Amino acid sequence: MNEKGLVKYCYNNISSKEWIEFLNQSPHENYNRLDILKEENVLCIPDCGRVGNGFSGGLFTKGGMPIESSFQREGLKTSFQLLKLLTNEGIKYKDEDVVYLGQYRNQWGSFLVDSISRLWFALKDSKKYKYVFLATQESLGGIHKNAFELLNLLGIKKEQIIYLTEPTQFKSVIIPDMSYIPMGTYKRKCCWHREYLEVIRKVVSAVPDCILEETYEKIYFSRGRFSKKQKSDYGEELIAHMMRKNGFFVVYPEEHTLQEQIAMVNKCKIFASVGGSCAHNIIFSQTKPKIILFNRMNGYQWHQWMLDEMAGVEPITYVDGYCEPYKMFYKTDIRGPFLFWVNSNMKKFAKENGFDMSSVNGLKMQLHKCEILTRYSLRIIHLQLYKFKRGFYNEF
């Protein structure tokens, strides 16, 4: 597909240009051998919101030097800030040999790209060790059910996981290299290694063929029933409704086990989803279905692009299914709120691919669109007032 065809259902903005640039740089596979480092008396320090967004957490030698390969994203930049907050009285000691897995991210998509890239070490003998995750601010609410299930499919039991929320020194720590380096990582170039795919293939191979009572050729993964997203997503039900009326089985991931979700991805011929964690599930595809992804914002999507590349499912149909009516005042970021809309991109996509859009064009649906836009507008006003109030008090 030529460059113009890749973005034919997208706005002419920075995201489209970045995607073309990314694809022109493909592939991003790194063929270098991954290393395994073992250090004695290692100090493990989780961030837990002490310094930044959680990625400041990492490992330090007995002498207080950061172990560079243990840090993720831009964590190494702020590592010494984290170390300065420690007191000797606040450090626990455990006489154990453990394997370091890095940051635990409680959001499913982030778990896939930030928390499993060292798991390749466990493929040979998963039961031999205990494994350490560092807690982050967002992960303090608990462990995602999909995460436990993925680890279990790899043969790692719940009691083998140490979920670290306090500075702790271990007798020794094994530190496998990361098999996926995302863009924006300090001092590292984005890339992926075959070991990441080996972990994914191991997970997929552990899913029984008979896990589903019924399979579907066309599936659409929706964010519509995930309670947290109901506070940030507006109008995604329009896309789900359209897809359902065009023969797609709508999947609400939180209502299915991970094994069921993986089986659905591998049994379908067309996989559709909105951008985000739902779309990241394409990494489990071994059958290379046709892919349709509806973008929710004008912003970076390089995690998705890397996962698409790793899964070998190019080309993919991307559709900008969002609207930013107040972008002069509020630019949507990764936290939302997101306004999904039946815009010109959606209409063009539907017309050229034989999708019936009558279900989202009736009077009842037009009234529903007004309701969606009203709720979204009120949310934007609330956020702007909050910013103003916070800025006002910061002046005094």
N, C-alpha and C positions, 0 to 999 in steps of 0.2 A: 504494500500500500504506500502511495506517495505521501509526502508530508502534509499536503493540503487535505488528503483523505483522512488522515489520522485525527484531525481536529475539526472535521466538517460539522459536528454537532456540538461544538464548544464555542464559547466567546473568544474573541480575538484579544486575549489578555496575557499577562505574564505567565500564568500557569500553562497555557497552551505552548508558549514559546519555550518554557523550561522543559516541558515534556519532549518536544522535538529535539532540543539540545541533549537531553538525557539519552534518548534513543540513538542519536548519532554517536554517542560515546560507548554504546553497548558492544560486546558484553562486558560485564563487571566481575566476571569470575576471576578469582585469584588462585593460581595453581601452586603457590608456595606452600611448603609444609607447615602445618600448625604445630606450635611448640607446647610443652608442658613444663611449667616451673614448679619446683617444690621449695618452700621456705620454712625455716624453723622459727618458732616463737613469733608468729605473725599477729599483728594487731588489726582486727577487723572493726571498722567504724562505719555504722550506718548513718545516713544523713538525717532521716526522719524530720525533715523540714528545718534543721538547725541553720543551714547556710543558704540553700537555694531550692531547686526543684526536685531534690532527691538524688541527683546524679553526682553529687559531691562525695558520696560514700565510696569507700574503697579500702584497700589494704596498705599497711605500713610495716616496714621492717622494725626489728627491735630497736634500731637506732633512730627511728622516727622518720625514715625516708619513705615517700610514697612508692609503691610498686606500680609502675606505669601501666602495665598490662591489665591491672585489676580495675582501672577506672573506665567509665563509659561516657559517651557524648563529650561534654565539656567539663566533666567532673574533676579532671586533673588540675584545671585552672584554679579551683577553689579548695583543693585538698588541704593546703596548709591552714586555711581559715578554720576548717573543721578540726584539725589537730589542736589548734590553739584553745579550743573550747573544752578540751579534756582536762581532767584532774586524775591523778593516780588512784584516788579513792573510788573513782567511777568506773574503773576497768575491771571486768571479771576475767577469770582464768579458767580454761577448760583443758584438761589433759587428754586431748583427743586429736586424731589425725582426720582432717576433713577435706572435702573438695569444694572449692569456691565456684559458685554459679553466677555471681554478680548481683545486679539489682533485681528485686522482685517487684513487678508492676502488676497491680491488681486489675487493670483494664485489659481485656482479652487481647486486643490488637497489640498493645504495648508489650504484653507478656510474650507474644510470638516474636517480636523483633528485638526485644531487650533482655529477655530472661532465659531463653533456651539456647543461645548461641554457644554455650560452653558444654552443653549436655552430650556432645559427641564423645566426650571422655567416658561417659557411663555406658556406652553401647556394648562394650566387651564384657563387663562384669558390673552390672548396676547395683547388685546387692552387697558389694564389698565395703562400701563407704557410707558415711553420712555426708549430706550436702548442705552447704550454707548459702542462703539467700540473705542479702541485706535489705532491710525494710526501707521503704520510702514514705513520704508524707501521705501520698494517695493510697498506699497499700495498708495503712494501719487499720482499715475497716475489716480486714479478713482476706482469706484466700479465695480466689475465683474458682468456682466448681470445675470449669474446663481445665484449669491448671492442674488440679489434683488428678483429674482423669487422664490428662496427657502424661503426667509423670508415672501414673500407674500403668499405662500402656507400655511404658518403657521399662517396667519392672521395678520402679522406685516406689517404695511404700511411704505412707504418711509419717511413720515414726523415724524414717531416715532423713527427713527434712528439718533443718534448723532454721527457723525464721528469726533472724537476728534483729533485735530492736535496741540493743545496748552495746556499747563498746566492749569487745571481748577479745582476749588473747588466747590463741590455740597453740597446742604443742607443735603442730605443723599444718601447713595448708598447701594443697595441690591446686595450682592455678592454670587451667587449660586456656589457651588462646581463644578469643572469640571467633566464631566461624561466620559471623555477619557483622560488618562494620557499617553502620548507617552514615549518611551524609551529615556533616556538622560535627563529626568526632574530632576532638582536639588532637592534632599532630598525626592523624590517620586519614588515609584515602578510603572512600566508600568502596566496599567490595563484598563478595560472598565466596565461601569455600564449599566444596562438594560435601564436606562433613555436615553442614547445615541440612542439606537435602537428605543425607543418610539418616539423620534423626527423624525427619519428617516421614521418610519411607518406612522406618521402623514402626512409627506410630500407626501409619496407614495399614501396614501388614498385620498389625495386631487386632484390627477390627474384623469381627466375623462377617462372612458374606450374608448371613441370614438375619442381620441385626434389624432390618426394616421389614415391616409387614407389607408395605406397598412402596413402590418406587415411582418417580415422576421424571418425565423427559425434560420438562421446563420448570425451573424453580427460581423463586425470587426471595432473597434473604432480606427481611425487613427489620428496622430498628423500632417499629411502632409500639411494641408492648414492653420495652425495657424502661422501667420507671424513671431512671435518671434522664434518659433521652427525651422523655415526654416534657421535660422542663427546658430542653434546648432545641428540639426539633419541631418545626411547624410545617404541616402540609405533606409530610412523607406519606400519609395515608392516600393522597391523590395518586402517587406513583403505584403504591401497592394495589389500589383499586383498579387502576388501568391494567396492570400486569395480570391480576386475577381474571379480569374480563377477557383477556387475551390468552387464556389457557395456562397460565403459570400457577403452580402451587406455591402459596406464600408461606415461607418458613419464618417463624419467630424463634431465633436460636435459644433464648432462655427457656423455652418450653421443650427442648430436646437435649439429650445427652450429646457429648462431643462425638461419641462413636456414631450416633445417628446422623449428626451433621456431616461428618466425614463421608459416610456412606451415601448420603444424598448428593454431595458434590461429585462423587465418583460414579454415580448411576445416571446422572442427568446428561442431556445433550446440549442444553442451554442453561447457563448459570448467570443470573442477574442479581444485582445488589446495589445499594447505595454505598458511597465511599465510607471508609472506616473499618472497624473491626470485622463487620460482616463480610466485607469484600476480601479481607485478608485470608479468609478461609480457602481462597482459591489455591493457596500453597499446598493444600492436601490433595489437589486434583492429580490423578495419575492417568486420566482418560482424555484430557485436553478438550473439554467442551467449548462451545461458542460462548464468549463472555460479553455481557453488557453491564457497564458500570455507570451509575448516575452520580456525578460529582455534586457535592453539597456545599462547596465554597470555592472561592478563588484563592488558592493557597497551595503550599507545598504538598505533594503527594508521593514523594520519592520512596517511602516505604512500600506503597502499593506498586510502584513501578519496578522496584527491585524484586518483590515477590512474584509479580507477573513474569519477569525475566527468569527467575529461578524455576518457576513452574513450567516454563516453556509453552505458555498459552497465547503468545502473540500471534496475530494482531488482536487487539481488543477494541470493542466499540465503546468509546467514552462519550457520555452525554452530559452536558452541563445542565442539570435539572434544578438549579437554584436561582434565586432572585435576590438582589440587594437594593431594595428601593431607597434605603437611607445611607448608601455608602459614602455620601459626602460628609455624614456626621458619625457614622459607625461602620467600621470595616470588620467583617466577620473574621474571627480567628478560629483556631482549632477547637476552642471551647464552646463556640456558638454564640448566640442562637443561630440556627440555620432555617432559612425559609425555602422549602421546596415548592416548585411552581410549574404549571403547565405553560412553559414559555415557548419562544420561537424555536429553540433547539429541540425541545420535546416534540413539537408539532412536525418539524422537519424529519426527525428520526422516525416518528410514527408513520408518516406518509411514505417515506422511502423504504420502510421495512414491513409494510402491510399491517400495522397495528391499528386497531379500531379505538378511536378516542371518544366515541359518543358517550361513553359512561361517565366522562369527566366534563362534559359540556352542557348537560341539562340544567334546568332552572334550579333544581334542588342542590346540585353541585356548585352552581354559581353562588348561591347563598352561603354554602359551606365555605367557599373560598373567601368570601367577605369576612366570615367569622375567623378564619385562619389569619388573614391579614390584620384584623383588629387585635387578636391576641398577640401576634408577633410585634405589632406597633407598640402595644402597651409594655411588652417586655423590653423593647429598646428604650422607651422612655424611662422605665425603672432603672435600667443600667446606666443611662446617662445621668439621672438624678443621683444615683449612688456615687458615680465618679465625681460629680460636682461637689457633693457633700463631703466626700473624703478629702478632696483637694482643698476645700474651704477650711476644714479643721486642721489640715497639715500646715496651714499658714500661721497658726497660733500655737 
